Amino acid sequence: MPENGLLHVIEQLFDKDAKVRERAAETLGRYAEGEMVDERALEPLIGLLDDKNPRVRRTAAYALGRYAEQGLTKKAALEKLITLMSDKKRNVRQNATFALLMYSYQNLMDKRALKPLIEMLGESDYLASGEAAFTLAKYAERGLLDEAALKPLTKLLGSKDKLARANAAYAIGKYAEKGIVNPKAAKILVKLLEDKEYKVRENASIAISEYTKHGVPVD
């Protein structure tokens, strides 16, 4: 899309019609997937995180996540995304989780996100809970931890979804690296060594290695 075309989409973020704002935010997110971004979109997208329409909030969070994926971020967005983690609408919370994950890849994190991320682990949507687990792992790498995460992460090890299981094992391993362990997780991790999915087995093996370093029985 020519630059003036992208600018036209950005201008639509200010439209009085919520459907137009929603489509514009979604379009910007889709173009960002294709590495076509414009920094001028950030401020209005951040503003839409406060939109009265939940569909607009959802698509704005998605677009900001895709922009972060391309290295375009703003601290103001991070703060508002954390607030959106408590949104009444589940799909808004899901997209906010995705955006927080993308921000963590850019090393933009805030310890205030820990509590809502932990709560997200209990969501019935496995993609959202799996992304929350991986985001918690990224936070743990930077020393941002909350021991309260271990119980729901351990429960997530039993998920029917392979990505959720893999990410939960990965996060538990990262927590163990920082000396925070849950003996109840050890037995489940051992069982996951026989999981049919390679990534689950690999992450479980790494986590078990960390547990043994801390003297936690794993047999």
C-alpha positions in Angstrom: 0.0 0.0 0.0 1.3 3.5 -0.9 2.2 5.7 2.1 -0.8 8.0 1.4 -3.0 4.9 1.5 -1.7 3.9 4.9 -2.2 7.4 6.2 -5.8 7.3 5.0 -6.3 4.2 7.2 -4.7 5.9 10.2 -7.1 8.9 9.7 -10.0 6.5 9.9 -9.0 5.6 13.5 -10.6 9.0 14.4 -13.9 8.3 12.6 -17.1 8.8 14.5 -18.4 5.4 13.3 -17.1 2.6 15.6 -17.2 0.1 12.7 -14.9 2.3 10.7 -12.5 2.6 13.6 -12.6 -1.2 14.1 -11.8 -1.9 10.5 -9.0 0.6 10.4 -7.3 -0.8 13.5 -7.7 -4.3 12.1 -6.3 -3.3 8.7 -3.3 -1.7 10.4 -2.7 -4.9 12.3 -2.9 -7.0 9.1 -0.5 -4.7 7.3 1.9 -4.8 10.2 2.0 -8.6 9.8 3.4 -8.0 6.4 5.9 -5.6 7.9 4.2 -2.5 6.6 3.9 -0.1 9.5 3.7 3.6 10.1 4.8 5.1 13.5 2.1 7.7 13.2 -0.5 5.0 13.9 0.8 4.4 17.4 -0.7 7.3 19.3 -4.3 7.0 17.8 -4.2 3.2 18.4 -3.2 3.7 22.0 -6.1 6.1 22.3 -8.5 3.5 21.0 -7.6 1.2 23.9 -10.0 3.4 25.9 -12.8 3.2 23.2 -16.3 2.5 24.5 -16.7 -0.2 21.9 -15.1 -3.5 22.9 -14.5 -4.5 19.3 -12.5 -1.4 18.8 -10.5 -2.0 21.9 -9.9 -5.6 20.8 -8.6 -4.7 17.3 -6.5 -1.8 18.7 -4.7 -4.1 21.1 -4.1 -6.6 18.3 -2.7 -3.9 16.0 -0.4 -2.6 18.8 0.8 -6.1 19.3 1.7 -6.4 15.6 3.4 -3.1 15.7 5.5 -4.2 18.7 6.4 -7.3 16.7 8.0 -4.9 14.2 9.8 -3.0 16.9 7.5 0.0 17.1 6.3 0.5 20.7 5.4 3.1 23.3 5.4 2.9 27.1 2.0 4.5 27.3 0.6 1.5 25.4 2.1 -0.9 27.8 0.3 0.7 30.8 -3.0 0.7 29.0 -2.6 -2.9 27.8 -2.2 -3.9 31.5 -5.4 -2.2 32.3 -7.1 -4.0 29.4 -6.2 -7.3 31.0 -9.1 -6.7 33.4 -11.6 -5.9 30.6 -15.0 -7.5 30.8 -14.8 -8.9 27.3 -12.7 -12.0 27.0 -11.5 -11.3 23.4 -10.2 -7.9 24.5 -8.2 -9.6 27.3 -6.9 -12.1 24.9 -5.6 -9.5 22.5 -4.1 -7.5 25.3 -2.3 -10.7 26.4 -0.9 -11.1 22.9 0.2 -7.5 22.8 2.0 -7.8 26.2 3.8 -10.8 24.8 5.0 -8.9 21.8 6.1 -6.0 24.1 8.1 -8.5 26.2 10.0 -9.5 23.1 11.1 -5.8 22.9 12.1 -6.0 26.6 9.2 -3.6 27.6 7.7 -5.1 30.7 6.0 -3.9 33.9 5.6 -6.0 37.1 2.0 -4.7 37.3 1.2 -7.1 34.4 2.1 -10.2 36.5 -1.2 -10.5 38.4 -3.5 -10.2 35.3 -1.2 -12.5 33.4 -1.5 -15.1 36.2 -5.3 -14.7 36.1 -5.2 -15.3 32.3 -3.7 -18.7 32.9 -7.2 -19.8 34.0 -8.9 -18.8 30.7 -10.7 -21.5 28.9 -9.1 -20.3 25.6 -5.9 -22.2 25.4 -4.3 -19.8 23.0 -4.7 -17.0 25.5 -3.6 -19.1 28.5 -0.6 -20.4 26.5 0.4 -16.9 25.5 0.1 -15.8 29.1 2.4 -18.6 30.2 5.0 -17.7 27.7 4.8 -14.0 28.6 5.3 -15.0 32.3 8.4 -16.9 31.2 9.8 -13.8 29.4 9.1 -11.8 32.5 10.9 -14.3 34.6 14.0 -14.1 32.4 14.1 -10.4 33.5 13.7 -11.2 37.1 10.0 -10.2 37.2 8.3 -13.0 39.1 5.3 -13.8 41.3 5.3 -17.2 43.1 1.5 -17.2 42.8 2.0 -18.2 39.1 3.3 -21.6 39.9 0.0 -23.2 40.9 -1.9 -22.2 37.7 1.1 -23.0 35.6 1.3 -26.4 37.1 -2.4 -26.9 36.3 -1.8 -25.8 32.8 0.6 -28.6 32.3 -2.4 -30.9 32.1 -4.0 -28.9 29.3 -5.3 -30.6 26.2 -3.5 -28.0 24.1 0.1 -28.8 23.2 1.2 -25.2 23.0 -0.3 -24.5 26.4 1.5 -27.5 27.9 4.8 -26.6 26.2 4.6 -22.9 27.4 3.6 -23.9 30.9 6.6 -26.2 31.1 8.8 -23.5 29.7 7.6 -21.0 32.3 8.0 -23.4 35.1 11.6 -24.0 34.0 12.3 -20.2 33.9 10.9 -19.9 37.4 13.1 -22.8 38.6 16.1 -21.0 37.2 15.3 -18.2 39.6 15.0 -20.7 42.5 11.2 -20.7 42.6 9.9 -24.3 42.4 6.7 -26.3 43.0 7.3 -29.9 44.0 3.9 -30.9 42.7 4.9 -29.8 39.3 7.9 -32.2 39.3 5.8 -35.3 39.0 3.8 -33.9 36.1 6.9 -32.8 34.3 8.2 -36.3 34.5 5.0 -37.6 32.8 5.4 -35.0 30.1 8.7 -36.6 29.1 6.4 -39.1 27.3 4.2 -36.5 25.7 3.7 -37.0 22.0 4.7 -33.5 21.2 8.4 -32.8 21.0 8.3 -29.3 22.3 6.4 -30.4 25.4 9.0 -33.1 26.0 11.9 -30.7 25.5 10.6 -28.0 27.8 9.7 -30.5 30.4 13.2 -31.9 30.3 14.8 -28.5 30.7 12.5 -27.7 33.6 13.3 -31.0 35.3 17.0 -30.3 34.9 16.5 -27.0 36.8 14.4 -28.8 39.5 17.2 -31.3 40.2 19.7 -28.4 40.6 17.5 -27.3 43.5 17.3 -30.7 45.0 13.6 -31.3 44.2 12.8 -35.1 43.8 11.7 -35.8 40.2 11.1 -39.5 40.3 
